[in-house]
């Protein structure tokens, strides 16, 4: 893969959003038989990163999601 597209659909500054994208990238390609970054990653405080595999690039969409609580 050549390009990584980061699509920040939140109102947080891009430098903050990149931290979420970096977390996903550092976990490696674990979905789609190792061809794609994690399909969907969520954080407890309501942020999600969804990955898409394009022909010549990867796209990470950072958006808000419903916050969850840790079930213990």
PQR file with spaces between the fields and no chain letter, atoms N, CA, C, O and H, PARSE charges and radii, in Angstrom:
ATOM       1  N    UNK     1       0.837   -1.187    0.000 -0.4000 1.5000
ATOM       2  CA   UNK     1       0.000    0.000    0.000 -0.0000 2.0000
ATOM       3  C    UNK     1       0.873    1.239    0.000  0.5500 1.7000
ATOM       4  O    UNK     1       1.950    1.267    0.596 -0.5500 1.4000
ATOM       5  N    UNK     2       0.391    2.244   -0.672 -0.4000 1.5000
ATOM       6  CA   UNK     2       1.164    3.461   -0.763 -0.0000 2.0000
ATOM       7  C    UNK     2       0.672    4.584    0.122  0.5500 1.7000
ATOM       8  O    UNK     2       1.459    5.188    0.851 -0.5500 1.4000
ATOM       9  H    UNK     2      -0.483    2.222   -1.156  0.4000 1.0000
ATOM      10  N    UNK     3      -0.618    4.873    0.070 -0.4000 1.5000
ATOM      11  CA   UNK     3      -1.136    6.038    0.773 -0.0000 2.0000
ATOM      12  C    UNK     3      -2.007    5.641    1.953  0.5500 1.7000
ATOM      13  O    UNK     3      -2.652    4.592    1.964 -0.5500 1.4000
ATOM      14  H    UNK     3      -1.257    4.382   -0.522  0.4000 1.0000
ATOM      15  N    UNK     4      -1.999    6.516    2.938 -0.4000 1.5000
ATOM      16  CA   UNK     4      -2.909    6.390    4.069 -0.0000 2.0000
ATOM      17  C    UNK     4      -3.717    7.682    4.131  0.5500 1.7000
ATOM      18  O    UNK     4      -3.166    8.764    4.331 -0.5500 1.4000
ATOM      19  H    UNK     4      -1.476    7.368    2.929  0.4000 1.0000
ATOM      20  N    UNK     5      -5.020    7.555    3.957 -0.4000 1.5000
ATOM      21  CA   UNK     5      -5.918    8.705    4.000 -0.0000 2.0000
ATOM      22  C    UNK     5      -6.574    8.726    5.379  0.5500 1.7000
ATOM      23  O    UNK     5      -7.141    7.726    5.819 -0.5500 1.4000
ATOM      24  H    UNK     5      -5.469    6.677    3.795  0.4000 1.0000
ATOM      25  N    UNK     6      -6.494    9.860    6.049 -0.4000 1.5000
ATOM      26  CA   UNK     6      -7.134   10.016    7.352 -0.0000 2.0000
ATOM      27  C    UNK     6      -8.275   11.005    7.186  0.5500 1.7000
ATOM      28  O    UNK     6      -8.063   12.177    6.874 -0.5500 1.4000
ATOM      29  H    UNK     6      -6.033   10.672    5.691  0.4000 1.0000
ATOM      30  N    UNK     7      -9.487   10.515    7.401 -0.4000 1.5000
ATOM      31  CA   UNK     7     -10.707   11.306    7.232 -0.0000 2.0000
ATOM      32  C    UNK     7     -11.257   11.621    8.621  0.5500 1.7000
ATOM      33  O    UNK     7     -11.903   10.779    9.245 -0.5500 1.4000
ATOM      34  H    UNK     7      -9.659    9.563    7.654  0.4000 1.0000
ATOM      35  N    UNK     8     -11.001   12.820    9.095 -0.4000 1.5000
ATOM      36  CA   UNK     8     -11.415   13.246   10.427 -0.0000 2.0000
ATOM      37  C    UNK     8     -12.815   13.869   10.349  0.5500 1.7000
ATOM      38  O    UNK     8     -12.978   14.995    9.880 -0.5500 1.4000
ATOM      39  H    UNK     8     -10.476   13.504    8.589  0.4000 1.0000
ATOM      40  N    UNK     9     -13.816   13.121   10.813 -0.4000 1.5000
ATOM      41  CA   UNK     9     -15.199   13.610   10.765 -0.0000 2.0000
ATOM      42  C    UNK     9     -15.667   14.142   12.111  0.5500 1.7000
ATOM      43  O    UNK     9     -16.867   14.246   12.367 -0.5500 1.4000
ATOM      44  H    UNK     9     -13.683   12.205   11.194  0.4000 1.0000
ATOM      45  N    UNK    10     -14.726   14.471   12.952 -0.4000 1.5000
ATOM      46  CA   UNK    10     -15.040   15.038   14.256 -0.0000 2.0000
ATOM      47  C    UNK    10     -14.672   16.518   14.237  0.5500 1.7000
ATOM      48  O    UNK    10     -14.191   17.040   13.232 -0.5500 1.4000
ATOM      49  H    UNK    10     -13.752   14.386   12.743  0.4000 1.0000
ATOM      50  N    UNK    11     -14.909   17.182   15.367 -0.4000 1.5000
ATOM      51  CA   UNK    11     -14.484   18.575   15.466 -0.0000 2.0000
ATOM      52  C    UNK    11     -13.169   18.717   16.231  0.5500 1.7000
ATOM      53  O    UNK    11     -12.741   19.829   16.539 -0.5500 1.4000
ATOM      54  H    UNK    11     -15.300   16.757   16.183  0.4000 1.0000
ATOM      55  N    UNK    12     -12.526   17.576   16.539 -0.4000 1.5000
ATOM      56  CA   UNK    12     -11.234   17.662   17.232 -0.0000 2.0000
ATOM      57  C    UNK    12     -10.146   18.054   16.232  0.5500 1.7000
ATOM      58  O    UNK    12     -10.254   17.747   15.045 -0.5500 1.4000
ATOM      59  H    UNK    12     -12.874   16.672   16.289  0.4000 1.0000
ATOM      60  N    UNK    13      -9.112   18.721   16.704 -0.4000 1.5000
ATOM      61  CA   UNK    13      -8.022   19.116   15.809 -0.0000 2.0000
ATOM      62  C    UNK    13      -7.362   17.879   15.193  0.5500 1.7000
ATOM      63  O    UNK    13      -7.327   16.812   15.806 -0.5500 1.4000
ATOM      64  H    UNK    13      -9.025   18.970   17.668  0.4000 1.0000
ATOM      65  N    UNK    14      -6.850   18.035   13.991 -0.4000 1.5000
ATOM      66  CA   UNK    14      -6.246   16.911   13.284 -0.0000 2.0000
ATOM      67  C    UNK    14      -5.083   16.307   14.063  0.5500 1.7000
ATOM      68  O    UNK    14      -4.894   15.091   14.029 -0.5500 1.4000
ATOM      69  H    UNK    14      -6.879   18.902   13.493  0.4000 1.0000
ATOM      70  N    UNK    15      -4.303   17.124   14.763 -0.4000 1.5000
ATOM      71  CA   UNK    15      -3.176   16.557   15.515 -0.0000 2.0000
ATOM      72  C    UNK    15      -3.649   15.619   16.623  0.5500 1.7000
ATOM      73  O    UNK    15      -2.929   14.689   16.988 -0.5500 1.4000
ATOM      74  H    UNK    15      -4.457   18.112   14.791  0.4000 1.0000
ATOM      75  N    UNK    16      -4.830   15.844   17.156 -0.4000 1.5000
ATOM      76  CA   UNK    16      -5.404   14.942   18.155 -0.0000 2.0000
ATOM      77  C    UNK    16      -5.982   13.688   17.479  0.5500 1.7000
ATOM      78  O    UNK    16      -5.812   12.576   17.979 -0.5500 1.4000
ATOM      79  H    UNK    16      -5.415   16.599   16.860  0.4000 1.0000
ATOM      80  N    UNK    17      -6.653   13.871   16.358 -0.4000 1.5000
ATOM      81  CA   UNK    17      -7.251   12.750   15.635 -0.0000 2.0000
ATOM      82  C    UNK    17      -6.192   11.775   15.138  0.5500 1.7000
ATOM      83  O    UNK    17      -6.434   10.569   15.079 -0.5500 1.4000
ATOM      84  H    UNK    17      -6.791   14.774   15.952  0.4000 1.0000
ATOM      85  N    UNK    18      -5.033   12.287   14.785 -0.4000 1.5000
ATOM      86  CA   UNK    18      -3.957   11.429   14.277 -0.0000 2.0000
ATOM      87  C    UNK    18      -3.516   10.420   15.331  0.5500 1.7000
ATOM      88  O    UNK    18      -3.067    9.328   14.982 -0.5500 1.4000
ATOM      89  H    UNK    18      -4.837   13.267   14.833  0.4000 1.0000
ATOM      90  N    UNK    19      -3.633   10.756   16.597 -0.4000 1.5000
ATOM      91  CA   UNK    19      -3.262    9.805   17.652 -0.0000 2.0000
ATOM      92  C    UNK    19      -4.116    8.537   17.570  0.5500 1.7000
ATOM      93  O    UNK    19      -3.612    7.437   17.794 -0.5500 1.4000
ATOM      94  H    UNK    19      -3.998   11.642   16.881  0.4000 1.0000
ATOM      95  N    UNK    20      -5.398    8.685   17.251 -0.4000 1.5000
ATOM      96  CA   UNK    20      -6.273    7.522   17.106 -0.0000 2.0000
ATOM      97  C    UNK    20      -5.872    6.701   15.883  0.5500 1.7000
ATOM      98  O    UNK    20      -5.810    5.473   15.947 -0.5500 1.4000
ATOM      99  H    UNK    20      -5.807    9.579   17.069  0.4000 1.0000
ATOM     100  N    UNK    21      -5.603    7.375   14.784 -0.4000 1.5000
ATOM     101  CA   UNK    21      -5.172    6.675   13.574 -0.0000 2.0000
ATOM     102  C    UNK    21      -3.853    5.943   13.812  0.5500 1.7000
ATOM     103  O    UNK    21      -3.683    4.808   13.368 -0.5500 1.4000
ATOM     104  H    UNK    21      -5.653    8.372   14.732  0.4000 1.0000
ATOM     105  N    UNK    22      -2.941    6.577   14.498 -0.4000 1.5000
ATOM     106  CA   UNK    22      -1.652    5.969   14.792 -0.0000 2.0000
ATOM     107  C    UNK    22      -1.821    4.704   15.626  0.5500 1.7000
ATOM     108  O    UNK    22      -1.141    3.706   15.385 -0.5500 1.4000
ATOM     109  H    UNK    22      -3.079    7.500   14.859  0.4000 1.0000
ATOM     110  N    UNK    23      -2.710    4.740   16.591 -0.4000 1.5000
ATOM     111  CA   UNK    23      -2.967    3.571   17.422 -0.0000 2.0000
ATOM     112  C    UNK    23      -3.400    2.382   16.548  0.5500 1.7000
ATOM     113  O    UNK    23      -2.925    1.262   16.735 -0.5500 1.4000
ATOM     114  H    UNK    23      -3.262    5.551   16.786  0.4000 1.0000
ATOM     115  N    UNK    24      -4.295    2.635   15.606 -0.4000 1.5000
ATOM     116  CA   UNK    24      -4.779    1.572   14.713 -0.0000 2.0000
ATOM     117  C    UNK    24      -3.644    1.056   13.834  0.5500 1.7000
ATOM     118  O    UNK    24      -3.483   -0.154   13.676 -0.5500 1.4000
ATOM     119  H    UNK    24      -4.681    3.545   15.453  0.4000 1.0000
ATOM     120  N    UNK    25      -2.865    1.956   13.266 -0.4000 1.5000
ATOM     121  CA   UNK    25      -1.767    1.560   12.381 -0.0000 2.0000
ATOM     122  C    UNK    25      -0.720    0.748   13.146  0.5500 1.7000
ATOM     123  O    UNK    25      -0.201   -0.238   12.622 -0.5500 1.4000
ATOM     124  H    UNK    25      -2.996    2.939   13.395  0.4000 1.0000
ATOM     125  N    UNK    26      -0.410    1.145   14.356 -0.4000 1.5000
ATOM     126  CA   UNK    26       0.595    0.418   15.139 -0.0000 2.0000
ATOM     127  C    UNK    26       0.148   -0.990   15.514  0.5500 1.7000
ATOM     128  O    UNK    26       0.984   -1.857   15.769 -0.5500 1.4000
ATOM     129  H    UNK    26      -0.831    1.946   14.782  0.4000 1.0000
ATOM     130  N    UNK    27      -1.168   -1.228   15.551 -0.4000 1.5000
ATOM     131  CA   UNK    27      -1.683   -2.573   15.821 -0.0000 2.0000
ATOM     132  C    UNK    27      -1.470   -3.498   14.626  0.5500 1.7000
ATOM     133  O    UNK    27      -1.509   -4.720   14.767 -0.5500 1.4000
ATOM     134  H    UNK    27      -1.847   -0.525   15.344  0.4000 1.0000
ATOM     135  N    UNK    28      -1.247   -2.919   13.466 -0.4000 1.5000
ATOM     136  CA   UNK    28      -0.976   -3.703   12.265 -0.0000 2.0000
ATOM     137  C    UNK    28      -2.237   -4.087   11.516  0.5500 1.7000
ATOM     138  O    UNK    28      -3.355   -3.749   11.905 -0.5500 1.4000
ATOM     139  H    UNK    28      -1.215   -1.926   13.352  0.4000 1.0000
ATOM     140  N    UNK    29      -2.016   -4.798   10.438 -0.4000 1.5000
ATOM     141  CA   UNK    29      -3.113   -5.261    9.585 -0.0000 2.0000
ATOM     142  C    UNK    29      -3.648   -6.570   10.152  0.5500 1.7000
ATOM     143  O    UNK    29      -3.021   -7.620   10.014 -0.5500 1.4000
ATOM     144  H    UNK    29      -1.107   -5.072   10.122  0.4000 1.0000
ATOM     145  N    UNK    30      -4.789   -6.498   10.780 -0.4000 1.5000
ATOM     146  CA   UNK    30      -5.334   -7.667   11.465 -0.0000 2.0000
ATOM     147  C    UNK    30      -6.675   -8.130   10.903  0.5500 1.7000
ATOM     148  O    UNK    30      -7.163   -9.190   11.294 -0.5500 1.4000
ATOM     149  H    UNK    30      -5.299   -5.645   10.892  0.4000 1.0000
ATOM     150  N    UNK    31      -7.269   -7.380   10.017 -0.4000 1.5000
ATOM     151  CA   UNK    31      -8.559   -7.757    9.431 -0.0000 2.0000
ATOM     152  C    UNK    31      -8.362   -8.175    7.975  0.5500 1.7000
ATOM     153  O    UNK    31      -7.319   -7.916    7.374 -0.5500 1.4000
ATOM     154  H    UNK    31      -6.871   -6.519    9.699  0.4000 1.0000
ATOM     155  N    UNK    32      -9.393   -8.831    7.419 -0.4000 1.5000
ATOM     156  CA   UNK    32      -9.366   -9.221    6.007 -0.0000 2.0000
ATOM     157  C    UNK    32      -8.135  -10.065    5.696  0.5500 1.7000
ATOM     158  O    UNK    32      -7.419   -9.811    4.727 -0.5500 1.4000
ATOM     159  H    UNK    32     -10.240   -9.041    7.908  0.4000 1.0000
ATOM     160  N    UNK    33      -7.904  -11.064    6.529 -0.4000 1.5000
ATOM     161  CA   UNK    33      -6.760  -11.980    6.364 -0.0000 2.0000
ATOM     162  C    UNK    33      -5.419  -11.249    6.330  0.5500 1.7000
ATOM     163  O    UNK    33      -4.533  -11.601    5.551 -0.5500 1.4000
ATOM     164  H    UNK    33      -8.485  -11.270    7.316  0.4000 1.0000
ATOM     165  N    UNK    34      -5.276  -10.231    7.179 -0.4000 1.5000
ATOM     166  CA   UNK    34      -4.017   -9.499    7.293 -0.0000 2.0000
ATOM     167  C    UNK    34      -3.773   -8.471    6.208  0.5500 1.7000
ATOM     168  O    UNK    34      -2.658   -7.968    6.074 -0.5500 1.4000
ATOM     169  H    UNK    34      -5.996   -9.945    7.812  0.4000 1.0000
ATOM     170  N    UNK    35      -4.796   -8.149    5.432 -0.4000 1.5000
ATOM     171  CA   UNK    35      -4.646   -7.164    4.358 -0.0000 2.0000
ATOM     172  C    UNK    35      -5.084   -5.767    4.761  0.5500 1.7000
ATOM     173  O    UNK    35      -4.792   -4.795    4.065 -0.5500 1.4000
ATOM     174  H    UNK    35      -5.702   -8.557    5.541  0.4000 1.0000
ATOM     175  N    UNK    36      -5.786   -5.664    5.889 -0.4000 1.5000
ATOM     176  CA   UNK    36      -6.429   -4.398    6.242 -0.0000 2.0000
ATOM     177  C    UNK    36      -6.266   -4.121    7.729  0.5500 1.7000
ATOM     178  O    UNK    36      -6.207   -5.038    8.549 -0.5500 1.4000
ATOM     179  H    UNK    36      -6.023   -6.454    6.455  0.4000 1.0000
ATOM     180  N    UNK    37      -6.193   -2.825    8.060 -0.4000 1.5000
ATOM     181  CA   UNK    37      -6.186   -2.447    9.468 -0.0000 2.0000
ATOM     182  C    UNK    37      -7.519   -2.855   10.091  0.5500 1.7000
ATOM     183  O    UNK    37      -8.485   -3.119    9.374 -0.5500 1.4000
ATOM     184  H    UNK    37      -6.241   -2.081    7.394  0.4000 1.0000
ATOM     185  N    UNK    38      -7.574   -2.907   11.402 -0.4000 1.5000
ATOM     186  CA   UNK    38      -8.773   -3.342   12.117 -0.0000 2.0000
ATOM     187  C    UNK    38     -10.007   -2.660   11.527  0.5500 1.7000
ATOM     188  O    UNK    38     -10.045   -1.439   11.378 -0.5500 1.4000
ATOM     189  H    UNK    38      -6.790   -2.692   11.984  0.4000 1.0000
ATOM     190  N    UNK    39     -11.021   -3.475   11.192 -0.4000 1.5000
ATOM     191  CA   UNK    39     -12.236   -2.937   10.572 -0.0000 2.0000
ATOM     192  C    UNK    39     -12.803   -1.763   11.362  0.5500 1.7000
ATOM     193  O    UNK    39     -13.149   -0.729   10.789 -0.5500 1.4000
ATOM     194  H    UNK    39     -10.990   -4.467   11.313  0.4000 1.0000
ATOM     195  N    UNK    40     -12.897   -1.929   12.682 -0.4000 1.5000
ATOM     196  CA   UNK    40     -13.466   -0.864   13.509 -0.0000 2.0000
ATOM     197  C    UNK    40     -12.862   -0.921   14.902  0.5500 1.7000
ATOM     198  O    UNK    40     -12.871   -1.967   15.553 -0.5500 1.4000
ATOM     199  H    UNK    40     -12.616   -2.769   13.146  0.4000 1.0000
ATOM     200  N    UNK    41     -12.346    0.194   15.347 -0.4000 1.5000
ATOM     201  CA   UNK    41     -11.805    0.332   16.697 -0.0000 2.0000
ATOM     202  C    UNK    41     -12.604    1.414   17.397  0.5500 1.7000
ATOM     203  O    UNK    41     -12.902    2.453   16.807 -0.5500 1.4000
ATOM     204  H    UNK    41     -12.339    1.043   14.819  0.4000 1.0000
ATOM     205  N    UNK    42     -12.953    1.172   18.655 -0.4000 1.5000
ATOM     206  CA   UNK    42     -13.708    2.170   19.414 -0.0000 2.0000
ATOM     207  C    UNK    42     -13.016    2.440   20.742  0.5500 1.7000
ATOM     208  O    UNK    42     -12.304    1.593   21.283 -0.5500 1.4000
ATOM     209  H    UNK    42     -12.711    0.328   19.133  0.4000 1.0000
ATOM     210  N    UNK    43     -13.244    3.628   21.243 -0.4000 1.5000
ATOM     211  CA   UNK    43     -12.715    4.025   22.536 -0.0000 2.0000
ATOM     212  C    UNK    43     -13.873    4.350   23.456  0.5500 1.7000
ATOM     213  O    UNK    43     -14.923    4.820   23.016 -0.5500 1.4000
ATOM     214  H    UNK    43     -13.822    4.316   20.804  0.4000 1.0000
ATOM     215  N    UNK    44     -13.675    4.101   24.701 -0.4000 1.5000
ATOM     216  CA   UNK    44     -14.708    4.243   25.731 -0.0000 2.0000
ATOM     217  C    UNK    44     -15.356    5.626   25.736  0.5500 1.7000
ATOM     218  O    UNK    44     -16.546    5.743   26.029 -0.5500 1.4000
ATOM     219  H    UNK    44     -12.822    3.719   25.058  0.4000 1.0000
ATOM     220  N    UNK    45     -14.613    6.652   25.424 -0.4000 1.5000
ATOM     221  CA   UNK    45     -15.153    8.013   25.486 -0.0000 2.0000
ATOM     222  C    UNK    45     -15.830    8.460   24.193  0.5500 1.7000
ATOM     223  O    UNK    45     -16.112    9.646   24.025 -0.5500 1.4000
ATOM     224  H    UNK    45     -13.646    6.557   25.186  0.4000 1.0000
ATOM     225  N    UNK    46     -16.096    7.517   23.268 -0.4000 1.5000
ATOM     226  CA   UNK    46     -16.946    7.829   22.129 -0.0000 2.0000
ATOM     227  C    UNK    46     -16.261    8.189   20.826  0.5500 1.7000
ATOM     228  O    UNK    46     -16.796    8.979   20.048 -0.5500 1.4000
ATOM     229  H    UNK    46     -15.866    6.554   23.405  0.4000 1.0000
ATOM     230  N    UNK    47     -15.096    7.630   20.572 -0.4000 1.5000
ATOM     231  CA   UNK    47     -14.400    7.852   19.309 -0.0000 2.0000
ATOM     232  C    UNK    47     -14.266    6.502   18.610  0.5500 1.7000
ATOM     233  O    UNK    47     -14.010    5.482   19.251 -0.5500 1.4000
ATOM     234  H    UNK    47     -14.661    6.989   21.204  0.4000 1.0000
ATOM     235  N    UNK    48     -14.440    6.508   17.300 -0.4000 1.5000
ATOM     236  CA   UNK    48     -14.238    5.277   16.535 -0.0000 2.0000
ATOM     237  C    UNK    48     -13.322    5.552   15.349  0.5500 1.7000
ATOM     238  O    UNK    48     -13.259    6.667   14.831 -0.5500 1.4000
ATOM     239  H    UNK    48     -14.648    7.336   16.780  0.4000 1.0000
ATOM     240  N    UNK    49     -12.614    4.502   14.932 -0.4000 1.5000
ATOM     241  CA   UNK    49     -11.821    4.540   13.707 -0.0000 2.0000
ATOM     242  C    UNK    49     -12.248    3.328   12.890  0.5500 1.7000
ATOM     243  O    UNK    49     -12.123    2.187   13.335 -0.5500 1.4000
ATOM     244  H    UNK    49     -12.665    3.596   15.353  0.4000 1.0000
ATOM     245  N    UNK    50     -12.748    3.589   11.701 -0.4000 1.5000
ATOM     246  CA   UNK    50     -13.177    2.527   10.794 -0.0000 2.0000
ATOM     247  C    UNK    50     -12.224    2.533    9.606  0.5500 1.7000
ATOM     248  O    UNK    50     -11.916    3.586    9.049 -0.5500 1.4000
ATOM     249  H    UNK    50     -12.849    4.516   11.339  0.4000 1.0000
ATOM     250  N    UNK    51     -11.758    1.336    9.221 -0.4000 1.5000
ATOM     251  CA   UNK    51     -10.807    1.260    8.114 -0.0000 2.0000
ATOM     252  C    UNK    51     -11.483    0.787    6.836  0.5500 1.7000
ATOM     253  O    UNK    51     -12.414   -0.018    6.856 -0.5500 1.4000
ATOM     254  H    UNK    51     -12.008    0.480    9.673  0.4000 1.0000
ATOM     255  N    UNK    52     -10.989    1.305    5.745 -0.4000 1.5000
ATOM     256  CA   UNK    52     -11.439    0.917    4.408 -0.0000 2.0000
ATOM     257  C    UNK    52     -10.207    0.626    3.580  0.5500 1.7000
ATOM     258  O    UNK    52      -9.200    1.326    3.679 -0.5500 1.4000
ATOM     259  H    UNK    52     -10.233    1.959    5.729  0.4000 1.0000
ATOM     260  N    UNK    53     -10.291   -0.405    2.769 -0.4000 1.5000
ATOM     261  CA   UNK    53      -9.183   -0.783    1.901 -0.0000 2.0000
ATOM     262  C    UNK    53      -9.548   -0.402    0.477  0.5500 1.7000
ATOM     263  O    UNK    53     -10.459   -0.981   -0.115 -0.5500 1.4000
ATOM     264  H    UNK    53     -11.109   -0.974    2.690  0.4000 1.0000
ATOM     265  N    UNK    54      -8.837    0.569   -0.069 -0.4000 1.5000
ATOM     266  CA   UNK    54      -9.029    0.982   -1.450 -0.0000 2.0000
ATOM     267  C    UNK    54      -8.011    0.261   -2.325  0.5500 1.7000
ATOM     268  O    UNK    54      -7.147   -0.445   -1.805 -0.5500 1.4000
ATOM     269  H    UNK    54      -8.097    1.039    0.412  0.4000 1.0000
ATOM     270  N    UNK    55      -8.093    0.423   -3.616 -0.4000 1.5000
ATOM     271  CA   UNK    55      -7.177   -0.273   -4.515 -0.0000 2.0000
ATOM     272  C    UNK    55      -5.721    0.105   -4.269  0.5500 1.7000
ATOM     273  O    UNK    55      -4.850   -0.766   -4.270 -0.5500 1.4000
ATOM     274  H    UNK    55      -8.795    0.996   -4.038  0.4000 1.0000
ATOM     275  N    UNK    56      -5.444    1.386   -4.061 -0.4000 1.5000
ATOM     276  CA   UNK    56      -4.058    1.841   -3.895 -0.0000 2.0000
ATOM     277  C    UNK    56      -3.821    2.596   -2.604  0.5500 1.7000
ATOM     278  O    UNK    56      -2.805    3.275   -2.457 -0.5500 1.4000
ATOM     279  H    UNK    56      -6.151    2.093   -4.060  0.4000 1.0000
ATOM     280  N    UNK    57      -4.755    2.482   -1.659 -0.4000 1.5000
ATOM     281  CA   UNK    57      -4.582    3.207   -0.399 -0.0000 2.0000
ATOM     282  C    UNK    57      -5.432    2.586    0.695  0.5500 1.7000
ATOM     283  O    UNK    57      -6.311    1.763    0.438 -0.5500 1.4000
ATOM     284  H    UNK    57      -5.581    1.930   -1.778  0.4000 1.0000
ATOM     285  N    UNK    58      -5.146    2.999    1.913 -0.4000 1.5000
ATOM     286  CA   UNK    58      -5.987    2.685    3.060 -0.0000 2.0000
ATOM     287  C    UNK    58      -6.640    3.979    3.496  0.5500 1.7000
ATOM     288  O    UNK    58      -6.052    5.053    3.369 -0.5500 1.4000
ATOM     289  H    UNK    58      -4.432    3.668    2.121  0.4000 1.0000
ATOM     290  N    UNK    59      -7.859    3.879    4.009 -0.4000 1.5000
ATOM     291  CA   UNK    59      -8.546    5.074    4.526 -0.0000 2.0000
ATOM     292  C    UNK    59      -9.014    4.763    5.937  0.5500 1.7000
ATOM     293  O    UNK    59      -9.643    3.733    6.179 -0.5500 1.4000
ATOM     294  H    UNK    59      -8.337    3.007    4.112  0.4000 1.0000
ATOM     295  N    UNK    60      -8.707    5.652    6.858 -0.4000 1.5000
ATOM     296  CA   UNK    60      -9.169    5.553    8.233 -0.0000 2.0000
ATOM     297  C    UNK    60     -10.123    6.706    8.492  0.5500 1.7000
ATOM     298  O    UNK    60      -9.755    7.874    8.361 -0.5500 1.4000
ATOM     299  H    UNK    60      -8.197    6.488    6.661  0.4000 1.0000
ATOM     300  N    UNK    61     -11.357    6.366    8.864 -0.4000 1.5000
ATOM     301  CA   UNK    61     -12.369    7.379    9.142 -0.0000 2.0000
ATOM     302  C    UNK    61     -12.520    7.499   10.659  0.5500 1.7000
ATOM     303  O    UNK    61     -12.888    6.541   11.338 -0.5500 1.4000
ATOM     304  H    UNK    61     -11.656    5.418    8.971  0.4000 1.0000
ATOM     305  N    UNK    62     -12.233    8.676   11.167 -0.4000 1.5000
ATOM     306  CA   UNK    62     -12.332    8.948   12.603 -0.0000 2.0000
ATOM     307  C    UNK    62     -13.638    9.691   12.827  0.5500 1.7000
ATOM     308  O    UNK    62     -13.893   10.723   12.207 -0.5500 1.4000
ATOM     309  H    UNK    62     -11.934    9.455   10.616  0.4000 1.0000
ATOM     310  N    UNK    63     -14.467    9.152   13.723 -0.4000 1.5000
ATOM     311  CA   UNK    63     -15.789    9.734   13.932 -0.0000 2.0000
ATOM     312  C    UNK    63     -16.215    9.500   15.374  0.5500 1.7000
ATOM     313  O    UNK    63     -15.528    8.824   16.140 -0.5500 1.4000
ATOM     314  H    UNK    63     -14.260    8.313   14.227  0.4000 1.0000
ATOM     315  N    UNK    64     -17.339   10.061   15.721 -0.4000 1.5000
ATOM     316  CA   UNK    64     -17.921    9.838   17.039 -0.0000 2.0000
ATOM     317  C    UNK    64     -18.758    8.569   17.012  0.5500 1.7000
ATOM     318  O    UNK    64     -19.305    8.201   15.972 -0.5500 1.4000
ATOM     319  H    UNK    64     -17.897   10.610   15.098  0.4000 1.0000
ATOM     320  N    UNK    65     -18.856    7.912   18.139 -0.4000 1.5000
ATOM     321  CA   UNK    65     -19.726    6.749   18.285 -0.0000 2.0000
ATOM     322  C    UNK    65     -20.343    6.813   19.682  0.5500 1.7000
ATOM     323  O    UNK    65     -19.987    7.669   20.492 -0.5500 1.4000
ATOM     324  H    UNK    65     -18.412    8.211   18.984  0.4000 1.0000
ATOM     325  N    UNK    66     -21.249    5.919   19.944 -0.4000 1.5000
ATOM     326  CA   UNK    66     -21.894    5.865   21.250 -0.0000 2.0000
ATOM     327  C    UNK    66     -20.876    5.376   22.276  0.5500 1.7000
ATOM     328  O    UNK    66     -20.334    4.282   22.116 -0.5500 1.4000
ATOM     329  H    UNK    66     -21.538    5.223   19.286  0.4000 1.0000
ATOM     330  N    UNK    67     -20.601    6.146   23.319 -0.4000 1.5000
ATOM     331  CA   UNK    67     -19.652    5.694   24.348 -0.0000 2.0000
ATOM     332  C    UNK    67     -20.179    4.424   25.019  0.5500 1.7000
ATOM     333  O    UNK    67     -21.388    4.228   25.144 -0.5500 1.4000
ATOM     334  H    UNK    67     -21.041    7.035   23.449  0.4000 1.0000
ATOM     335  N    UNK    68     -19.273    3.589   25.435 -0.4000 1.5000
ATOM     336  CA   UNK    68     -19.666    2.373   26.142 -0.0000 2.0000
ATOM     337  C    UNK    68     -19.053    2.366   27.518  0.5500 1.7000
ATOM     338  O    UNK    68     -18.085    3.074   27.794 -0.5500 1.4000
ATOM     339  H    UNK    68     -18.291    3.748   25.333  0.4000 1.0000
ATOM     340  N    UNK    69     -19.634    1.556   28.375 -0.4000 1.5000
ATOM     341  CA   UNK    69     -19.109    1.412   29.723 -0.0000 2.0000
ATOM     342  C    UNK    69     -18.553    0.009   29.883  0.5500 1.7000
ATOM     343  O    UNK    69     -19.097   -0.955   29.344 -0.5500 1.4000
ATOM     344  H    UNK    69     -20.421    0.981   28.151  0.4000 1.0000
ATOM     345  N    UNK    70     -17.487   -0.091   30.614 -0.4000 1.5000
ATOM     346  CA   UNK    70     -16.858   -1.381   30.852 -0.0000 2.0000
ATOM     347  C    UNK    70     -17.768   -2.243   31.737  0.5500 1.7000
ATOM     348  O    UNK    70     -18.120   -1.857   32.851 -0.5500 1.4000
ATOM     349  H    UNK    70     -17.045    0.692   31.052  0.4000 1.0000
ATOM     350  N    UNK    71     -18.133   -3.401   31.222 -0.4000 1.5000
ATOM     351  CA   UNK    71     -18.973   -4.312   32.007 -0.0000 2.0000
ATOM     352  C    UNK    71     -18.060   -5.183   32.864  0.5500 1.7000
ATOM     353  O    UNK    71     -17.179   -5.875   32.355 -0.5500 1.4000
ATOM     354  H    UNK    71     -17.847   -3.715   30.317  0.4000 1.0000
ATOM     355  N    UNK    72     -18.284   -5.133   34.150 -0.4000 1.5000
ATOM     356  CA   UNK    72     -17.434   -5.913   35.056 -0.0000 2.0000
ATOM     357  C    UNK    72     -18.269   -6.921   35.811  0.5500 1.7000
ATOM     358  O    UNK    72     -17.739   -7.676   36.625 -0.5500 1.4000
ATOM     359  H    UNK    72     -18.999   -4.571   34.564  0.4000 1.0000
